[in-house]
Amino acid sequence: MAQTTQPAEKKGRGFKLFGNVIAELKKVTWLSRKEAIYLTGLVLLVAVIVGLILGGIDWIFSFLIEKIFTGS
């Protein structure tokens, strides 16, 4: 049976991919620490506000359903 070998291209494919990933990461414009902290705080604030709104809507509907079906 003849021995098969992989083409030369496939041997270094993993290293080439890793090199490409590093090259792309160097092109990224990263946020400053100040911007990252500000945007993280903003996301947390919006999440809390949306949570409170949804919690309030849930409470209102629960209250209404209880009053409609139990009558008390």
N, C-alpha and C positions, 0 to 999 in steps of 0.2 A: 504494500500500500504506500502511496506517495505521501511524503510529509508535507503538510500545508503550513504556511506561515502567514502571519497577518501583514498587510501592507504597512509600510513605514509610517504612513499618516496616522494610523490608529494607536501606535505605541505611545506617542507623546500627547495624545488628545487630552488627557486629564490635566496635564501641566499647562497646556495651551489654554484650556478653559479657565483654570485658576488664574493664569496671567491676564486673561481678558477681563475677568471679574475685578481684579485689582486695578486694572487700567480704567474701567468704568467707574469704580468707586472714587478714584482720584479726580474724575470730572465732576462729581457731585458737589453742588454748593450747599454746604452744611449750615444749619442754623447756629447762631451764637448761643452761648449758655443763657444769656438774658432772654433772647427770643424763645428758646425752648421752655424756660420756666414760665414765661408769660402765656404762651399758647397752651401749656399743660394746665395752668390755672384756669384759663378760659374754657377749656374742654370740661374740666371738673365742674365749674360753675354752671355751664349749660346743662350738663348731665343732672345736677342737683335740681335745677329749675324744672327741667322736663319731668324728672321723677316726681317732684311735688305736684305738678299739674296733673300728671297721670294718676297719682295717688288720690288727689282730690276728686277727679272725675270718677274713679273707681268707688270712692266712699259715697259720693252722691248717688250713683246708680245702685249701690248696695242698699243704701237707705231707702231709696224709692221702691225697689223690688220688695224689700222687707215690709214696707208699709202697704203695698198693693196686695201682697199675698197673705200676710198675717192680719192685716187690718188693725194693728195696734201701734 
